[in-house]
Amino acid sequence: MDVFINTPYRLVTAHSYNQYIQHDKTASIDEVMSLINDDSISFTAYVLRGTASMLATELIQDGTVIESYKIDNNVKGDMKTIYFSVDAIGFREPAILKIFEKSNPSNYSEYQISFENYIK
């Protein structure tokens, strides 16, 4: 499983790449600016096809579970995106993103997140 923090840079480059490859066009400034949201942060996990809806997630910081406000699974079921309010996260402290099977929570992966690596 690959997991990414959807930083503004990642969102813009992924969208721009897709526009160029799929539509042979360059993304406009207005297009990419609409992708950037200062109110939330998201993580995307790429999983085996069809399994995204079978997984649950938790973001844990200082022993507290931070609830997501939105979760998307793509149509193919190979991508799960989890959205969190930036107001709920302390960006100077590390966190753990835990992804686990809904039917078997003991089968999980954890990802250590150091937000400070993304703050300038």
C-alpha contacts under 8 A as a table, 3 or more apart, distances in Angstrom:
res1	aa1	res2	aa2	distance
1	M	45	A	6.62
1	M	46	Y	5.63
1	M	47	V	5.16
1	M	48	L	7.73
2	D	45	A	5.61
2	D	46	Y	5.23
2	D	47	V	7.15
3	V	43	F	6.80
3	V	44	T	5.53
3	V	45	A	4.28
3	V	46	Y	6.37
4	F	43	F	5.52
4	F	44	T	5.29
4	F	45	A	6.54
5	I	41	I	7.74
5	I	42	S	6.21
5	I	43	F	4.58
5	I	44	T	6.65
6	N	9	Y	7.87
6	N	10	R	5.73
6	N	11	L	6.01
6	N	41	I	6.84
6	N	42	S	5.44
6	N	43	F	5.56
6	N	44	T	6.97
7	T	10	R	5.18
7	T	11	L	6.28
7	T	41	I	7.54
7	T	42	S	7.97
8	P	11	L	5.16
8	P	12	V	6.09
8	P	35	L	7.65
8	P	36	I	5.75
9	Y	12	V	5.30
9	Y	13	T	6.08
10	R	13	T	5.29
10	R	14	A	5.95
11	L	14	A	5.32
11	L	15	H	6.09
11	L	32	V	7.99
11	L	35	L	6.80
11	L	36	I	7.63
12	V	15	H	5.27
12	V	16	S	5.97
12	V	32	V	5.56
12	V	35	L	7.12
13	T	16	S	5.08
13	T	17	Y	5.95
14	A	17	Y	5.16
14	A	18	N	6.18
15	H	18	N	5.16
15	H	19	Q	6.14
15	H	27	A	7.54
15	H	32	V	7.40
16	S	19	Q	5.16
16	S	20	Y	6.24
16	S	26	T	6.54
16	S	27	A	5.29
16	S	32	V	7.72
17	Y	20	Y	5.22
17	Y	21	I	6.11
18	N	21	I	5.15
18	N	22	Q	5.64
18	N	23	H	7.64
19	Q	22	Q	5.48
19	Q	23	H	5.27
19	Q	24	D	6.49
19	Q	25	K	5.77
19	Q	26	T	6.29
19	Q	27	A	6.23
20	Y	23	H	5.60
20	Y	24	D	4.42
20	Y	25	K	4.77
20	Y	26	T	5.62
20	Y	27	A	7.56
21	I	24	D	5.68
21	I	25	K	7.90
27	A	31	E	6.27
27	A	32	V	6.83
28	S	31	E	5.13
28	S	32	V	6.46
29	I	32	V	5.35
29	I	33	M	5.97
30	D	33	M	5.11
30	D	34	S	6.25
31	E	34	S	5.42
31	E	35	L	7.06
32	V	35	L	5.29
32	V	36	I	7.15
33	M	36	I	5.52
34	S	37	N	7.67
37	N	40	S	6.10
37	N	41	I	7.79
38	D	41	I	7.76
38	D	86	V	7.70
39	D	85	S	6.02
39	D	86	V	5.65
39	D	87	D	7.56
40	S	83	Y	6.51
40	S	84	F	5.46
40	S	85	S	4.45
40	S	86	V	4.95
41	I	83	Y	5.79
41	I	84	F	5.43
41	I	85	S	6.48
41	I	86	V	6.21
42	S	81	T	6.58
42	S	82	I	5.36
42	S	83	Y	4.31
42	S	84	F	6.13
43	F	81	T	5.56
43	F	82	I	5.37
43	F	83	Y	6.77
44	T	79	M	6.74
44	T	80	K	5.62
44	T	81	T	4.29
44	T	82	I	6.50
45	A	79	M	5.64
45	A	80	K	5.26
45	A	81	T	6.43
46	Y	78	D	5.67
46	Y	79	M	4.61
46	Y	80	K	6.69
47	V	51	T	6.63
47	V	52	A	6.38
47	V	77	G	7.94
47	V	78	D	4.89
47	V	79	M	5.96
47	V	80	K	7.79
48	L	51	T	5.71
48	L	52	A	7.49
48	L	77	G	7.73
48	L	78	D	5.41
49	R	52	A	7.46
49	R	76	K	6.25
49	R	77	G	5.31
49	R	78	D	4.25
50	G	53	S	7.36
50	G	76	K	6.09
50	G	77	G	4.01
50	G	78	D	5.67
51	T	54	M	5.32
51	T	55	L	6.97
51	T	77	G	5.70
51	T	78	D	6.33
52	A	55	L	5.57
52	A	73	N	6.00
52	A	74	N	7.98
52	A	77	G	4.97
52	A	78	D	5.59
52	A	79	M	5.88
52	A	80	K	5.51
53	S	56	A	7.84
53	S	73	N	6.28
53	S	77	G	6.67
53	S	80	K	7.61
54	M	101	E	6.01
54	M	102	K	5.86
54	M	103	S	7.67
55	L	99	I	6.58
55	L	100	F	5.45
55	L	101	E	4.60
55	L	102	K	5.42
56	A	99	I	5.78
56	A	100	F	5.38
56	A	101	E	6.12
56	A	102	K	5.63
57	T	82	I	7.86
57	T	97	L	7.07
57	T	98	K	5.50
57	T	99	I	4.50
57	T	100	F	6.30
58	E	65	V	6.30
58	E	66	I	6.94
58	E	67	E	7.11
58	E	68	S	7.91
58	E	96	I	7.98
58	E	97	L	5.82
58	E	98	K	5.12
58	E	99	I	6.66
59	L	65	V	5.64
59	L	66	I	5.31
59	L	67	E	7.10
59	L	68	S	7.93
59	L	95	A	6.80
59	L	96	I	5.70
59	L	97	L	4.57
59	L	98	K	6.32
60	I	63	G	5.99
60	I	64	T	5.37
60	I	65	V	4.45
60	I	66	I	5.96
60	I	95	A	5.56
60	I	96	I	5.11
60	I	97	L	6.41
60	I	98	K	7.71
61	Q	64	T	5.30
61	Q	65	V	6.55
61	Q	66	I	7.24
61	Q	89	I	7.77
61	Q	90	G	7.98
61	Q	93	E	7.51
61	Q	94	P	6.71
61	Q	95	A	4.55
61	Q	96	I	6.52
62	D	95	A	7.37
66	I	84	F	7.84
66	I	88	A	6.79
66	I	89	I	7.57
67	E	84	F	7.06
68	S	71	I	7.20
68	S	82	I	6.49
68	S	83	Y	5.47
68	S	84	F	4.68
68	S	85	S	7.35
69	Y	83	Y	5.96
69	Y	84	F	5.79
69	Y	85	S	7.11
70	K	82	I	6.10
70	K	83	Y	5.17
70	K	84	F	7.30
71	I	80	K	7.09
71	I	81	T	5.68
71	I	82	I	4.59
71	I	83	Y	6.23
72	D	80	K	5.65
72	D	81	T	5.10
72	D	82	I	6.57
73	N	77	G	5.95
73	N	78	D	7.57
73	N	79	M	5.73
73	N	80	K	4.52
73	N	81	T	6.47
74	N	77	G	5.29
74	N	78	D	6.72
74	N	79	M	5.58
74	N	80	K	6.67
75	V	78	D	7.96
76	K	79	M	7.60
77	G	80	K	7.57
84	F	88	A	7.43
85	S	88	A	5.60
85	S	89	I	7.26
86	V	89	I	5.42
87	D	90	G	7.85
90	G	93	E	5.67
91	F	94	P	7.35
91	F	115	F	5.38
91	F	116	E	6.49
92	R	115	F	6.52
92	R	116	E	5.73
93	E	114	S	7.07
93	E	115	F	7.02
93	E	116	E	7.53
94	P	112	Q	7.11
94	P	113	I	5.54
94	P	114	S	4.68
94	P	115	F	6.26
94	P	116	E	7.88
95	A	112	Q	6.03
95	A	113	I	5.11
95	A	114	S	6.72
95	A	115	F	7.89
96	I	110	E	6.38
96	I	111	Y	5.48
96	I	112	Q	4.67
96	I	113	I	5.78
97	L	110	E	5.62
97	L	111	Y	5.08
97	L	112	Q	6.57
97	L	113	I	7.19
98	K	108	Y	6.77
98	K	109	S	5.79
98	K	110	E	4.44
98	K	111	Y	6.44
99	I	108	Y	5.51
99	I	109	S	5.39
99	I	110	E	6.43
100	F	104	N	7.38
100	F	105	P	5.42
100	F	106	S	7.30
100	F	107	N	5.78
100	F	108	Y	4.05
100	F	109	S	6.43
101	E	104	N	5.07
101	E	105	P	5.26
101	E	106	S	7.73
101	E	107	N	6.04
101	E	108	Y	6.57
102	K	105	P	5.82
104	N	107	N	5.76
105	P	108	Y	6.47
114	S	117	N	5.82
114	S	118	Y	7.84
115	F	118	Y	5.47
115	F	119	I	6.67
116	E	119	I	5.10
116	E	120	K	7.98
